[in-house]
Amino acid sequence: MGKQKSHSASKKRFSFTATGKIKRSKQGKNHILTKKTTKRKRGLRQGAYVHETQEKTVSNMIYSQK
């Protein structure tokens, strides 16, 4: 049986901090930006952390379990 592969899209979207938290970018900053206010778009630039209930799921996607 072959090795399990990591989820490639997850590797591109998430990164780990030195303390072990998982960073993510906010959604809604790719298209249809004309109707969104400048304040809203500025807020979407900031990163965020994955919620603690989802951390295990995301790390399993990146570091596939055997």
C-alpha positions as CSV (number, residue, x, y, z in Angstrom):
1,M,0.0,0.0,0.0
2,G,1.3,3.4,-0.9
3,K,1.9,6.4,1.3
4,Q,-0.9,8.9,2.0
5,K,-0.5,12.2,0.4
6,S,-0.9,15.6,2.0
7,H,-3.8,17.8,0.8
8,S,-2.0,20.1,-1.6
9,A,-4.6,22.9,-1.4
10,S,-4.3,23.0,2.3
11,K,-0.5,23.3,2.2
12,K,-1.0,26.5,0.1
13,R,-3.7,28.0,2.3
14,F,-2.5,27.4,5.8
15,S,0.8,28.0,7.7
16,F,1.9,27.2,11.2
17,T,3.2,29.7,13.8
18,A,6.1,29.0,16.1
19,T,3.6,28.3,19.0
20,G,1.7,25.8,16.9
21,K,-1.3,27.8,15.9
22,I,-2.5,27.6,12.3
23,K,-2.7,30.9,10.3
24,R,-5.2,31.4,7.5
25,S,-6.3,34.3,5.3
26,K,-9.8,35.7,5.4
27,Q,-12.3,34.9,2.7
28,G,-14.0,37.3,0.3
29,K,-11.0,39.3,-1.0
30,N,-10.8,37.8,-4.5
31,H,-13.6,39.2,-6.7
32,I,-16.7,41.4,-6.5
33,L,-14.8,44.0,-4.6
34,T,-16.6,47.1,-6.0
35,K,-19.6,46.7,-3.8
36,K,-17.5,46.1,-0.6
37,T,-16.5,49.2,1.4
38,T,-12.9,50.2,1.7
39,K,-13.1,49.6,5.5
40,R,-14.3,46.0,4.9
41,K,-11.6,45.3,2.3
42,R,-9.0,46.7,4.6
43,G,-10.2,44.3,7.4
44,L,-10.0,41.3,5.0
45,R,-6.3,41.9,4.5
46,Q,-5.6,40.9,8.1
47,G,-4.8,37.3,8.7
48,A,-6.7,35.1,11.2
49,Y,-6.2,31.9,13.1
50,V,-8.0,28.6,12.5
51,H,-10.5,27.9,15.3
52,E,-9.3,25.4,17.9
53,T,-12.1,23.0,17.0
54,Q,-10.8,22.9,13.4
55,E,-7.0,22.8,14.2
56,K,-6.8,19.0,14.3
57,T,-8.7,18.6,11.0
58,V,-6.4,21.1,9.2
59,S,-3.2,19.6,10.6
60,N,-4.4,16.2,9.5
61,M,-4.9,17.5,6.0
62,I,-1.4,19.0,5.9
63,Y,0.4,16.2,7.8
64,S,-1.5,13.2,6.5
65,Q,-1.9,10.5,9.1
66,K,-0.7,7.0,8.6
